[in-house]
């Protein structure tokens, strides 16, 4: 997880593609990142072969969208959105489907290889990319087959997903750390829904390295460890939750749960 830790620490050498593949290794421990990196290289080469010299931003976006979404058929996985593999770059490259942020990482990384200015945009409830070379700007939605969006479209999309508008901050480009943290949180939620608590703990371990005072992460890991019957670890996490969220509304319930864990540990001794 060297690249991921570098990104979480915002070190300049951090690479989004390598770090995203390290996240994917939680789902596929034997994952070799090199074939996936080679696939991204090949996608970039294929698009480059379709571009004229002195290509404009509008021409680049048109060529990239045509290749990704018409020729290769990349698309959002609406039928099985919560499948953890939709968040894993290796599966997204292989199956050509995934959730918005993982599809956006493919677009961003291919564009980076071509020296094209494409950034991630973390809308509430959705994720898209922006091409902006100072002359031509376009919001692109990889989940919906590269649909081009206006600012009003982006706000409407956020409103449909969350019930609230996207403000100027939500429409600003985000960095590598933001993207990876959002991917980790998506994967954590997917593992919780599918009751894969061991993998959920592994994801939350990484999040806590980046956010060691995040009360909600301790709470989530504490209950996952409880389901795994890791009582001492669960006790420690729930205590940390109360330490960092002393005024939590669920403090009585958590205190009651800690009492039950204490009794269980007493029976084990």
N, C-alpha and C positions, 0 to 999 in steps of 0.2 A: 504493500500500500504506500510505497515511497512517493509516487507521483501525486496520489490523493492527499497525503499529508502535506506535501509541498504546496498544493493548491489551497488547502484549508488554512495554511499559515501564510498564504498570499505571497509565496516566494516567486520571484520573476521567472524561474525556469519551469514552473508548473505547466503541464500540457493537458488540455482538456480531453483529448482523445485517449491518452494513456490512462489518465485518472478515471475516466468513465469506464474503461475496460477493467480497471482494478475493482470498481464497484460491482461490475458484472461477475467478477470472480467469486463473489459471495454466493451467487446462484450456481455458478459453474466453477468449482475450485480448481479443476485441471485446465482452465482456459489458458491458451497460448495467445497473447495479444498480437503477435506478429502477422498472422494471416488477416486479421481484421484491419490492422494498419495498412497492409498491402492492398486490401480492398478499397479503403479510402483513397489511397494513392491512385489506384486504377480508375475509380470514379472521376477523380480530378483530371486524369489524363484524357479520359473519354470526352469530358466536357471541353477541355482545352482544344481537342482536335476539331470541335465544332465551332470554335470562335474565330472570327476574322482578326487580323492585326488591328490594333487600336480600337478594340471593342468598346462600345459604350456600356454604361450601367444597365440601361434598359435592355440592350441586346444580351448582356450576360444573364440577367434574371430570366429572360424569355428562354434562352438556351438551357440554362440549368433546370428550370421548371419542366421544360419539354422532356429532358433526359430523365430526371428523377421520377416524374409523376406520370408521364405518358409512355415513355419507352420501358422504364423499369417497374413502374407501378407502385412506387412507395405510397403508402396511405395509412391513415389512422385505423387502429384496431378498435372499432366501435362495438363489435360483437363480444369481445372478451377483454374489455378495457382494463380490468383489475388483475389480469395475469401478470405476475412479477416480471416475466420475461420481456414484457413490453417496455420495461425501463432499462433493459440490458443491451448495450450497444452491439454485442456480437449477434444476439438474436434479431435485433432490428435490421442489421445488415443482411443476415441470412434470410429472414422471412419477409423483409421489406414492409414491415408494419410495426406499429408501436404506439406509445403515447406521445403527446405533443412535444415534450421536452427532449425525448430521445431522438425523435425524427429531426428536431431542430439541431441537435448536436451533429448529426450527419451533415446537414446543410452547412452549418458553420465550419466544420472541419474541412470539408471539400473546398469551400470558398477560401479558407485560410491557405490551403495548398496552392491556390491559384492567385493569391495576393489580392483577393476581392474583399471589400469592407462589409462583412456581414456580421451582425451582432445578435445576441439573444435579447428578447423582450419578455419580461416576466409578468404578463397580465394576470390579474386575479382569476384563478380558476382555469387558466389556459396559458400556453406558451407559444410564441411565434418568433420570427426573426425579422430583422430590418436590414435592407441594403441601403447604404447611404455613402455616396462618394462626394458629397457636397454639391453635386449638380443634379443627380437623380436619386430620389428616395422612394422606397417601396416597403410596405409591411407585407410579409409573406407568411402564410399559414400552412406549414408542412402537413399538419394533421388532416387538413381538408384539401389535399392534392395540390398544394401550392397556390391556393386562392390568394389573390392580391387584395389587400384591405386598405381602406382609408382610416384616418384617425377616428372618424365617427363609427366606422365598422368595428374598430378595436374596442371602443367604449361600449358599443351595443353587445359585442361578444362577451365582454366582462360582465355586463349587466345580466345577460342571459345565464351565465354560469354561477354568479354569486349574488345577484340582486343589487349590486352596487356598481357605480361607474368607475372606470379607470382614470385616475388623475394623471397629471403630467409626470409624476414620479414613476408610475406604472408603465409609462410609454418610453421611459429612458432605457438605453442599453444597459445590460447587466454583465458582470464579469464572470470569470471562470469559477471563482469560489461560490458565488451565488448559484450558478447552474448546478454545481456538484452537490451543494447542500440541498437544493430542491430535489434533485434526483434521489439523494439518500432518504429524504423525508417521504417521497413517493414510494420508494421501495419498502421503507419501514411500515407504511400504512398497508401496502399490498401483502406483506408477510403477516401482519396482524389479522387482516381479513381472512387470509387462508390458513390461519392458525399455525404458521411455520415459525414458532417462537424462538427456536435456536438461531435461525437466520435473522430474525428481528433483533435479537440481542446483539448479534454481530454488527448489524447496521448501526444500532444505537450506540455501541461502543465507539464507533468512528465519529458519530455526531458529538458525543461527549468529549472527545479529544479536542474538537473545535470549539465547543460551547460547554466548558466544565461547570458552569453555574446555571445551566438551564434546568429548572425544576421539572418541567414537563417530561424531559427526556429521562430523568431519574425515575419518575413515576411510571412511565411506559415500560422501562426496562425492569422495574421492580415487579410489575404485574406479569410481565413475560416470564421472568425468572420464577415467579410463584407457580405459573402453569407448568414450568419445567421441574418443579419441586426443588429448586435451588434456594432453599429457605434462608440461608445466611446472606446470600447475595441479595435476595429480595428485601430482607430486613434492612440491609445497609442502604439500598437504593431508596426505599420509602422514607427512611430517616433523613437522607439527603434531600429528598423532595420537601419535607417539612422544614428543613433548615433553610432552603432557598425560597420557599413559599410559606412563610410562617402564618400568613393570614388567609391561607387557602380555604375556600368555602367547604371543601370536603375534608378538612382536617379531622373532624370527629370520626368519619368513616375510615380514614387512613390510620388513625390512632387505634381504632378497634381492630383493623386488620393486623397491625403490628402486634397487638396483644395476642391474637390468634397464632401468629407466626412464633411468638415467644413460647407459647404453650406447646406448639408442635416441636420446636427445637428441644424443649425440656423432655419430651418423650423420647427423642433420639439420643439423648445423653445417657 
